[in-house]
Amino acid sequence: MNAESQGHRNHTLVVTVENKSGVLARVASLFARRAFNIRSLAVAPTEDDHLSRITIVVDGESAPIEQVVNQLDKLINVVDIQDLQPGRAIERELMLVTVAVEPEHRDDIVEQLDRAGGKVMSVGADSMMLSLVGDPEHIDTFENLLRPFGILEIQRTGRVALANLDETIE
Amino acid sequence: MKTDGGQALIRSLEREGVEVMFGLPGGAILPVYDPIIDSKIRHILVRHEQGAGHMAEGYAQATGKPGVAMVTSGPAATNIVTPLCDAYLDSIPMVVITGQVPTAAIGTDAFQECDTTGITASITKHNFLVTEAQDIPRVIREAFHIATTGRPGPVLVDIPKDIVDPTNPRSSLELEDNVEMDLPGYKVDTSVDPEAIQKAVELIQNAERPILYVGGGILKSRAAESLLELAELTGIHVVTTLMARGAFPDSHELCLGMPGMHGNFTAVTAMQESDLLITLGARFDDRVTGKLDEFAVSAKIIHIDIDPAELGKVRRPDVPIQGDCRTAVEAMVSVLRDSGPGDADRTAWKSRISGWQERFPLVYEPSTPGQALKPQFVIEKLRDATPADTIVASGVGQHQMWASQYWTFNHPYTWINSGGLGTMGFSIPAAIGAKVGCPDKMVWAVDGDGCFQMTAQELVTARVENIPIKVALLNNSYLGMVRQWQDMFYEERHSEVFLSKEIPDYKGWAESMGCFAMRVDDPDEVEEAIAQANEIEDRPVVIDFRTAAEEKVYPMVASGTGNSDVIVPPSQEKEIR
């Protein structure tokens, strides 16, 4: 019950669940029923076939985070919950984006993309599809950079996260 | 042992110690009903699936054992949704088995198919859709374990027909002697933190105006005796919430009765003025706190609950203690015995409490000759004419509040009601379930006429299955509590609350269902009617008491107002200054 856990910020929860049908629906339905807001969500299998990992970014303003954690923990299929502290976890998102770009501006874009660490996935007559992996702020920045060119289509994944190694060793 | 899913299901229930189940068969669950014929489990055939669910709840509340209900798919499953939600909100251990269409048909909108686990996910502690016959024994074990441990609650097991149908090869399984659970995400921690107990005890020792705020968790953890010890050791007054009536004897000098919207003035006010609320298995429900910002503003909070999600959900505790209530209470008693109850001066507090008790007792105006019966009078007569351990099951509304207020509950597990969900029609099936679980105790349903019309058909079940409950119908021809709100907050404009004075003929209806029935209009006939009812053991009894429609439940804290603004009965208004 320290001051920080009461703060109104986004929290990244890494929720390990049993890999069974309907578990994501239970988690989503809990958030809906308790009026907790989800900012982003990513689900994938883990190193253990029986478990999946759900990374949920929770709006800390919709409910105290400990209440979210406690309610989640009551779901029988939830095996473990980590509330990742900002700066103490590696967080990544993937963005796929198609930008309108005339052939004479392609080099500009590619240069920016190289600097950001992204890749060209596909090139059309007057558009390009790019991919970029990075932490959410990095992706935000690059997305803003592309805006003036004209974004035709964009798809960002939910955030995935793991605690820094020094955090996982207790 | 080689067997089929249906047999395995019934064997698994027997292994869990199930003695009785409530249900109604239908298409998808049919194969499971065949092995019931050869089982020693008593099956009670209900007339509506909602009845099966409430009976299982009443059974569980009266006995402490998990209630079991079994119904078919589709409409039967949706009919039992209300009892599931009721049991969820009141933390009642219950296992409900529903039939489902064959696995291959799931998702095709087959006849009597519905997404039962989807519909019930948010109103069960957990639910299962079993897709392999081999999983049935394990899932049944897990269902009972989840329902009965930690914070109890309802668990639903949805069983597709093909895995229980002996003519289908998919139903074949090997039934092992030992069934291992596989619940990696379910852990129950009942232990309590000794440091937190120490802190709690220090708060108790120094509090000048402490109150023991006791909720249903005390009953769930079988802690009534420990609570008595704690109260007597410390001399701290006790309030028992609607879910905890009977957890502390009403006749005890430290008992202040029920708090909340229709609580005793003293219980409400003592909590409001308290400097320490020792909260035991209660959850700061809005019906107890009134307007939250104004609730017990100067009180520190010790909050003990088995469910960590309750700690801080509504009111932030100064000392949160996660764990079993009885373990915690016993730990506090033990520390207090060693270190003493403290030397806080509570003389002034005690005299304030007795002052409130003197000035604001529960009162009603007796009826004048020719007037309809006063419902409170009927409850008092019933209370005085029945054994002390009589089980009272109530519906929801005015009659529920009067029953809670005017009955003297001196034994735990003698009060059964729908607290959280407020389910009208709860009382008759709940009373039936309680009587099945406690056949040697007298069981009275206290019901209203609105409630009665929702579930009265289960009196047929009661008669046919030989379950002699008694029903005190407080019949005022109105949806009384709604009428009271319209009287008080809608300028007495009565919208859709009048039922009918003469229809139905309750006596005739009850008789047609095989009950012994009486109608009582005159106060002088009340005692005799009750005495007669108490003599009848071979069938259910219904007494239609014609009560005064204008009677209101007092005291009252109006919705949205604070607990310092208690509305007292007109006769006490001058006292409030």
Contacts between the chains, C-beta under 8 A, distances in Angstrom:
chain1	res1	chain2	res2	distance
A	1	B	312	7.3
A	1	B	316	7.5
A	1	B	320	7.8
A	17	B	185	7.3
A	18	B	184	6.5
A	18	B	185	6.1
A	21	B	129	7.9
A	22	B	117	6.6
A	22	B	118	7.7
A	22	B	121	7.7
A	22	B	129	7.3
A	25	B	118	7.0
A	25	B	121	7.1
A	26	B	121	5.6
A	29	B	121	5.6
A	29	B	122	5.6
A	30	B	122	7.3
A	33	B	122	5.0
A	50	B	184	7.7
A	64	B	312	7.1
A	66	B	312	6.6
A	67	B	309	6.7
A	67	B	312	6.8
A	67	B	313	6.0
A	70	B	308	4.9
A	70	B	309	3.7
A	70	B	311	7.8
A	70	B	313	8.0
A	71	B	309	5.1
A	73	B	308	7.4
A	73	B	309	7.5
A	74	B	125	7.9
A	74	B	307	7.3
A	74	B	309	5.9
A	75	B	126	8.0
A	75	B	185	7.1
A	76	B	125	7.6
A	76	B	126	4.3
A	76	B	146	6.3
A	76	B	183	6.5
A	76	B	185	5.5
A	76	B	186	5.0
A	77	B	185	5.4
A	78	B	185	5.0
A	79	B	184	5.0
A	79	B	185	4.3
A	80	B	185	8.0
